[in-house]
Amino acid sequence: MSASRRDLLKWGVGVGGAAAVASLLNSPSAQANPAVPSMTSWMSALSGSITLNNLTIPGTHDSCCDGNGSGAAFAKTQGLGITDQLFGLGIRFLDIRCNGLQGTASQLGIYHDKYYQNLRLEDVLNQCRAFLSQHPGETLIMRLRNESAGGQALAREEFKRRVNYYFNELGFRSLFWLNPNSASTWPTLSAARGRIVLLNDFDDSNEWQQITWGSDTWFRTQDNYQYGNPDDRVGLAAKAKAIVAQFDQAFLNPGAQQMYVNFTSFAGHLGIPYTNAEHLMPGVRAYLSARTSQRARFGIVPMDFPDAYSDIPTMLVQKNFV
């Protein structure tokens, strides 16, 4: 499907220019929202033949950093834990970042950079398993990243060994969809339901033949998390442009085989995620609110503090039912 001139004008496509910023910050009034099933089980209402890259999927950035670990306000990116994100907000993409867990031989701990979040990977996987057991029509997409930071940083081979420990020794392998045919296409909902689709961000050798995070084969990603001087407010405007440009590009390329990923999170300005979300998320709301009745697939949209803007995950999910 190609976009007509009328479509382009509707969407205010500026591809990062002045029109895009105006679209984000000064959107027209909201249109009527399409009907959406329960946010707890919204995927269950979709056809199993849809491939994941053709969906719009709300997600969280640094998903486990809800203030229960170290790092204070600089490391806190979420107001809710994993369980509440999955059940209450319809979140289906999780950004899980690990270092070695101090004092253990094979465990992985959840970290934001060098800051431990008082959570093990095992804890996260058990929460995911509990959710999927109750809602087998859903699927989760998990970026598993080697954070490689601080005193608990792990080399690639050791990180892989510990992932295998979770799969084989702790019995989590069956919880994951692991690209069994080594195909370069995204799975259908039917194939992935009840499981976690693993996005490999820990082995750049591609030895695992999984969906590789950052690969152009799999992704078209906007993750501009900082511009220039971290204290410069100009960076927030640049981030707003980048968010709109990515939304516009996803709309203009509905047949792309890659998954679009559009991070709304930002580490610039004062480096405090909540403050940055206060600047950026209302504009994201305005952009989506003005277009609720228009069909689009936006891919994965990872956010900081979506609980403070809970209508935004709802509007993202609505895109799958227009």
QUINOR-V583089 format. One line per field, one symbol per residue. ss: DSSP state (@ for helix, = for strand, . for the rest). phi: phi as a letter, one per 20 degrees, with the letter a starting at -180 (. if undefined). A space follows every 50 residues. Layout:
ss=???
phi=???
//
This chain:
ss=....@@@@@@@......@@@@@@@@................@@@@..... =@@@.=====...........@@@@......@@@@@@@@...======== .......=====..======@@@@@@@@@@@@@@.....=======...@ @@...@@@@@@@@@@@@@@...@@@==..........=@@@@...===== =.........==......====...........@@@@@@@@@@@@@@@@@ @@......====..........@@@@@@@@@@@@@@@@@.........== ===..@@@@@@@@@@@@@@@@.
phi=.deegfgffgemfdlnefffffffecffffeffffcfgffcfffeeffef effdddcfbcelfeednedeolffdeccecfggffffedmfcdcddcccf egnceceddecdleefdlbeggfffffffffffecfeecddceddeflcm fdfcfgffffgffffffeeemegffdedlfelfdcfffggfegncdeede cbbffmgflefefnfffdccddcfeaclfgeefgfffffgffffgfgfff ffcfefeeefccfefbdelemdgffffffeffffgfffffcfedfaddme cfcelffecfffgffffggecf
//
